[in-house]
Amino acid sequence: MVAKLVNLGSLCVDYVYSVPNIAREGETVSSLGVERFPGGKGLNQSISASLAGARVEHYGSVGSDSDLLLNALQGAGVDITGVSVTDHNSGQAFIQVDSEGRNAIVIEGGANRQITKPLIEKALDGVDEGDWLLLQNEINDLDWIINEGARRGIRMALNLAPVDSRIKSYPLTKLALLIVNRVEAQAITGDDQTGAALARSVSLLLPETVVLLTEGKEGSILIDPASRLSTKTGAFEIDVVDETAAGDSFVGYFMAGLVENKDFTTSLIEASAAGALAVSGRGAASSIPDRRNVEELILKQSINQENSAP
C-alpha cells in the first residue's frame, strides 16, 4: 500500500484584514477590507501535501459552521473521514496583512482544543508502517499524543507553531522531525541565536531528531543526526502579496516528499518553491500552489543548497 500522511491538525476560519500597517501596542488601525478563507495550520498543511501529490488523511474537530473548511479539504483531495463535527465553534484566526504582505495573527482554538481521546486514538490507529503522523501546536493533548505515538513506534513530525507555554511539557526527543521558525526555536533554547548556530543549539537538545529551521527569505537549515549533515537551502524570489500560508505550504510539500521517500535535498527545494509561490496570492489555503507551478518555478530559478558538518 502507498504510504500516506496522517495529519492530526487544526482547522480554522481565517478572517483576513487588509491594513496600512500592523497595529502597534495601543494603536487602532482602520481596515481597508476583510475577506474570509479556510485556514488553520493543519488544514493548510494537509492541502499543501495533497497538492504536492501525497495521499493525505486529516483528523480534527470543527463546529457546525464547517462547510467552508470541509469543502476546501475535499476539493484538494484530502480524506476527511476523520474530521468530527462538534457542538463547539470552529477555530478562528484574525489576520492583519499590511501593504508589504507582512502579517500578524491571533487565533482562537475553538473545536481544535476540544479533540477527544477517541478521535486521537482513531488517528493513531490509522497510521500504518511507512506512514508519517503530522502535528501542529494548535490542538489539545499534544504531550499525550507524542508519548502514545512513540509507544506505538509511529514516525512523528511536529510543526511547533504557534509557540506557547505548553511546549515545555512536550517530549520533543521522541519526535522523528521537528519543524520550527526562529521564534519557536529560540523558545526551545532560551537564547537569541539565529541561523546555523540556532539550528545547532536545538539539535544538541534533540540528538536523535531531525531539526528543520525555517527562516523565511533567508531559506532553511536542516540538521540530520543520522548522516551528521547540515543542509542549508536558499529561498526563491517572488513578489510578496500575503505571507500567511508560506510556512504551511513549505511544511506540506516537505512532508509530501518524505512520504514519497524523496531525499531531504529534493524535498527542501520543492518545499522552498511552494513556500515562495504561496506569498504571491491572498489568503492561506487559497494561495497554496499545485505541483505544476512548483515544478515550473524550480525550472525557472535556481537556489543555493549547501551540505556541511553541523
C-alpha positions in Angstrom: 0.0 0.0 0.0 1.2 3.5 -0.8 2.4 5.4 2.3 0.3 8.3 3.5 0.4 11.4 5.6 -1.9 11.3 8.6 -2.4 14.9 9.8 -4.0 15.3 13.3 -4.3 19.0 13.0 -6.2 22.3 13.3 -8.9 23.7 11.1 -9.8 27.4 11.3 -11.9 30.0 9.6 -9.5 32.8 8.7 -10.6 36.5 8.7 -8.0 38.5 6.8 -7.9 42.2 7.3 -6.0 44.4 4.9 -4.4 47.2 6.9 -1.9 50.0 6.0 0.3 48.8 8.8 0.3 46.2 11.5 -1.3 47.6 14.7 1.2 48.5 17.4 0.5 48.5 21.1 -2.2 50.9 21.9 -2.9 51.7 18.3 -6.3 51.4 16.4 -6.0 50.7 12.7 -8.7 51.1 10.1 -9.1 48.0 7.9 -9.2 48.6 4.1 -11.2 45.4 3.7 -11.8 41.9 5.2 -12.0 38.5 3.5 -13.0 35.1 4.8 -10.9 32.0 3.9 -10.5 28.4 5.0 -7.3 28.0 7.1 -5.6 26.7 10.2 -2.1 25.2 10.1 -3.5 21.7 9.9 -5.8 22.3 7.1 -3.2 24.3 5.1 -0.6 21.7 5.5 -3.0 18.9 4.5 -4.0 20.7 1.4 -0.3 21.5 0.6 0.8 17.9 0.9 -2.2 16.7 -1.1 -1.5 19.2 -3.9 2.1 18.0 -3.9 0.9 14.5 -4.7 0.8 12.8 -1.3 -2.1 10.7 0.0 -3.4 12.6 3.0 -5.9 11.8 5.7 -6.9 14.6 8.0 -8.2 14.2 11.6 -9.6 17.0 13.7 -12.6 18.8 15.1 -14.8 21.5 13.6 -18.1 23.2 14.6 -21.4 23.3 12.8 -20.0 26.2 10.7 -17.7 23.8 8.9 -18.7 23.7 5.3 -16.0 26.1 4.2 -13.3 24.0 5.8 -14.5 20.6 4.8 -15.1 21.7 1.2 -11.6 23.1 1.0 -10.1 19.8 2.1 -12.2 17.7 -0.1 -11.6 19.9 -3.1 -7.8 19.3 -2.7 -8.3 15.6 -2.5 -7.8 15.2 1.3 -9.6 12.3 3.0 -11.9 13.9 5.7 -13.3 10.7 7.2 -11.5 11.5 10.4 -12.9 15.1 10.9 -15.5 15.3 13.6 -18.3 17.9 13.6 -18.9 19.1 17.2 -21.1 21.5 19.2 -18.1 23.9 19.6 -17.4 26.7 17.3 -14.7 26.0 14.7 -11.3 27.6 15.3 -10.9 31.1 14.1 -7.9 33.2 13.0 -7.8 37.0 12.8 -5.1 38.1 10.5 -3.7 41.5 9.7 -1.9 41.8 6.4 -0.1 45.1 5.6 0.7 46.6 2.2 4.0 44.7 2.0 2.4 41.3 2.7 3.6 41.0 6.3 1.1 39.6 8.8 0.2 39.4 12.5 -2.2 36.6 13.6 -4.4 35.9 16.6 -6.1 32.5 16.8 -9.0 31.3 18.9 -8.7 27.5 19.2 -12.4 26.6 19.4 -13.1 23.0 18.4 -9.3 22.5 17.8 -8.8 22.5 21.5 -11.7 20.0 22.1 -10.4 17.0 20.2 -11.5 13.9 22.1 -9.3 10.9 23.1 -11.3 8.5 21.0 -10.7 10.7 17.9 -7.0 10.9 18.7 -6.8 7.2 19.1 -8.6 6.7 15.8 -6.0 8.9 14.1 -3.1 6.9 15.7 -4.8 3.7 14.7 -4.8 5.0 11.1 -1.0 5.3 10.9 0.4 2.3 9.1 4.0 1.2 8.7 5.8 3.7 6.4 3.3 6.5 7.2 4.1 9.8 8.9 2.0 11.5 11.6 2.0 15.3 11.3 1.1 17.6 14.3 0.9 21.3 15.0 0.7 23.2 18.2 -2.9 24.4 17.6 -4.6 21.3 19.1 -5.0 19.9 22.7 -3.2 17.0 24.4 0.0 17.1 22.3 2.1 15.8 25.2 -0.1 12.7 25.4 -0.2 12.3 21.7 3.6 12.3 21.3 4.1 9.9 24.2 1.4 7.5 22.8 2.7 7.8 19.3 6.2 7.0 20.4 4.9 4.0 22.4 3.4 2.7 19.1 6.5 3.3 17.1 5.0 6.0 14.9 7.1 8.4 12.9 6.0 11.8 14.1 6.7 15.3 12.8 5.7 18.4 14.8 5.5 21.9 13.5 5.8 23.8 16.8 3.6 26.7 15.9 2.3 28.8 17.4 4.7 28.7 20.3 3.2 28.9 23.8 3.9 27.9 27.4 2.7 24.3 26.8 5.8 23.4 24.8 7.8 23.0 28.0 5.8 19.8 28.7 6.3 18.2 25.3 8.6 15.2 25.0 10.3 16.6 21.9 13.1 14.0 21.9 10.5 11.4 20.9 9.9 13.1 17.5 11.4 12.0 14.3 11.2 15.5 12.9 10.8 19.0 14.5 10.0 22.0 12.2 10.4 25.4 13.8 10.9 29.0 12.8 13.3 31.4 14.5 10.9 32.4 17.3 9.9 28.8 18.1 13.5 27.6 18.1 14.6 30.4 20.4 11.7 29.5 22.8 13.2 26.0 23.0 16.8 27.1 23.5 16.1 30.1 25.6 18.7 32.3 23.8 18.7 34.8 20.9 20.9 32.9 18.4 20.0 32.8 14.8 20.8 30.8 11.7 23.1 27.8 11.8 24.1 28.4 15.5 20.4 28.3 16.5 19.7 25.1 14.5 22.7 23.5 16.1 21.5 24.5 19.6 18.1 22.9 19.0 19.8 19.8 17.5 22.0 19.4 20.6 18.9 19.3 22.8 17.3 16.7 20.4 20.2 14.5 19.3 18.1 11.8 17.6 15.6 14.2 16.0 15.8 15.8 12.5 15.6 19.5 13.1 14.4 21.8 10.3 14.7 25.6 11.0 12.9 27.9 8.5 13.9 31.5 8.2 11.7 33.0 5.5 13.7 34.9 2.9 16.9 33.5 4.4 15.9 30.0 3.5 16.1 27.0 5.8 18.6 24.8 7.7 18.1 21.1 8.2 20.3 19.0 10.6 20.1 15.3 10.1 21.6 13.3 13.0 21.8 10.1 11.0 24.1 11.5 8.3 25.6 14.1 10.6 25.0 16.7 7.8 23.5 20.2 7.9 21.8 21.3 4.7 21.2 25.0 4.1 18.7 25.7 1.4 18.2 29.2 -0.1 14.9 30.9 -0.9 13.2 31.6 -4.2 12.5 35.2 -5.1 8.8 36.1 -5.5 6.8 39.3 -5.2 5.1 39.3 -1.9 1.3 39.8 -1.6 0.5 37.9 1.6 2.9 35.8 3.7 0.2 33.9 5.7 0.4 30.5 4.0 4.2 30.4 3.2 5.2 28.3 6.2 2.3 25.8 5.9 2.9 25.4 2.1 6.6 24.7 2.9 5.7 22.1 5.6 3.1 20.3 3.4 5.4 20.0 0.4 8.3 18.9 2.6 6.2 16.2 4.3 4.9 15.0 0.9 8.5 14.5 -0.1 9.2 12.4 3.0 6.0 10.3 2.4 7.2 9.7 -1.1 10.7 8.7 0.1 12.4 11.6 -1.6 15.7 12.7 -0.1 16.0 15.7 2.1 17.7 17.9 -0.6 14.9 17.3 -3.1 12.2 17.8 -0.6 13.7 21.0 0.7 13.9 22.5 -2.8 10.3 21.6 -3.6 9.2 23.0 -0.2 11.1 26.2 -0.7 9.4 26.7 -4.1 5.9 26.0 -2.7 6.5 28.4 0.2 7.7 31.1 -2.2 4.7 30.8 -4.5 2.2 30.9 -1.6 3.1 34.5 -0.8 2.1 35.6 -4.3 -1.7 35.2 -3.5 -4.1 36.3 -0.8 -5.4 34.1 1.9 -4.0 30.9 3.3 -5.4 27.7 1.7 -6.4 29.5 -1.5 -2.8 30.6 -2.2 -1.2 27.1 -1.9 0.4 26.2 -5.2 -0.1 22.9 -7.2 2.7 20.7 -8.2 2.8 22.0 -11.8 3.5 25.6 -10.6 6.1 24.4 -8.2 8.0 22.4 -10.9 7.8 25.4 -13.2 9.4 27.7 -10.6 12.2 25.2 -9.9 13.0 25.2 -13.7 12.9 29.0 -13.9 15.0 29.8 -10.8 17.9 28.1 -9.2 18.7 28.4 -5.5 21.8 27.6 -3.5 22.0 24.4 -1.4 25.0 23.5 0.7 25.8 20.5 2.9 28.3 20.7 5.7 29.0 19.3 9.1 26.7 20.8 11.7 
